[in-house]
Each structure stands twice: as C-alpha cells, then as structure tokens.
Amino acid sequence: MKYLLNSNNNILNKLKTKNTLLAFDLDGTLSPLVDDPSNAYIPDTTKCLLAKINKFKKYKVAIITGRSIASTKKILGELPLTIIGNHGLESFYAKIEEKEKWKKRCLILSSNLKDIFDQNEFFIENKKYSVSVHFIKKNRSNSTIKKLANTIKPLLVKNEAIILGKNVVNILPSNKSNKGFALKQIMKKYNLHQALFVGDDNTDESIFEIKKKDIIKIKIGMSRNSSATFYLKNQKEINSLLKLLNDVQTQGINFLCMNMD
C-alpha cells in the first residue's frame, strides 16, 4: 500500500485523458466519524471541492454508502451527485419488487433485534433496506464486533448477509449486493472504463478487492489487511485529494474555497 500524496506519485495523471468515475464512501471518508450517526456532516470546504470537481466533463462523481439515500442527501445538501445507498440495495438497478420485499424484512429484523439487545448498549438502526446494530460505546475491538455478528447470525434466513464495520454490524437482506457490485454498475451505466474510489471501512473492501488496473483504490488510514493500493493518512487529507483531482483538470488554478471551515 502506497501513500497517495507522496510528491513522487503521479498516479492521478492518468485521469487527464479518460472519462473517470470518482466514487466516495461517506462516513469516515467525506464526513468525519462521529459518535452519533445522526450528527454526521460534511465540512464546507469539502462540499465546495466536491462541487468543483463535479463540474468537470471528464468526471462522474458518485457516493457509495451504507447509509440510506435520504440520510445521505441530508448530509450532502444540494450537491447533484449519483448516490447508491444501503450498500447497493438502494440503487437505480435494484428492482422495485425486491426493494419492497427487503423493506418488509427489515421491519421484522429490526423488531427482533430490539427484543434481544439492550438499548442502553446498542442502537438498532432500520435504514429501510438494511439494518445496522451500532455499539453505543465506541472503539470496540474486532473480536467484540465478530461476537456480536455471531449472536445475530441465527436470526438470518437464506441469502441474507452480514458486513462488519467500525463499531457496527450491518445486516443486508440480500447477499448479492455490495459496494463492489455498485461501482461496476455505475461504470456500466455511464460507459466508464476508469474509476477512483476512496473508503475507510471493511464495507469498502468489496471495491478494493476488484482486480482491475483502471480502478485507483484508496483507503483512509494505512492498513496491511486491506486490498486497497493506496492510502491517505487520515480523513482530514480528503480535501488534499479533492484539490489534486481539481488540479488534474485545471493545471493548478487556485481554489476559491480554501480555509472555509
């Protein structure tokens, strides 16, 4: 895994010539991680930079997140970006009848989980098409998160899946959907053969694991267990990357939206 912002790293130069999908996870990537998911926000500088790169004809900007689309739009504001929610379950390619089935199943799952788990220790979030079980006390170890997942598994039926995140266990009513599949579907829809993706979590590994040289895969935080090719040191460096993505197309024109936060 290489540090993306290394001065000797010219990987982004390949974006000059080809139309490219720029895709981002939300929480922990564009948005700083917060204890309460409902308090998530995107800093003004980051929003401004996103708006700038979204205007370039060679870029198609998308958000691929575990959040619902409604929740994501509240955080993004008026930015007209392509949004894939609920790990791909809420998308332009998901069939209406399947979504209705998943919605009913999530009501049952969230109700069953609330009966089992102490509401003082866990927050059960029904995201309409998927369900998440959050630890209220943060910084849980991977072994603790795996134990929680093992407790949930007996409640699942055929074709349902669990994805482990940071201090959270995500339950999907379809094991055929993940962020990797979502990225491929966006590229197919817009006839794009090159992409860049940035994520911070285990839920993003389905993209990092894609064996395709024309996908630049970037993880927030160095990790030897990730399949990402590049990394940023922390979430705060996302603005540095967005500025570089602008520079690729403008050849170093100064920004008007720096130091807003």
Secondary structure, DSSP 8 states (H G I E B T S, - for coil): -EETT-TT--GGGGGGTS-EEEEE-TBTTTB---SSGGG----HHHHHHHHHHTT-TTEEEEEE-SS-HHHHHHHHTT---EEEBGGGTBSTTS-HHHHHHHHHHHHHHHHHHHHHS-TTTEEEEE-SS-EEEEESS----HHHHHHHHHHHGGG--TT-EEEEETTEEEEES-TT--HHHHHHHHHHHTT---EEEEE-SGGGHHHHT---TTEEEEEES--TT---SEEESSGGGHHHHHHHHHHHHHSS---SSSS--
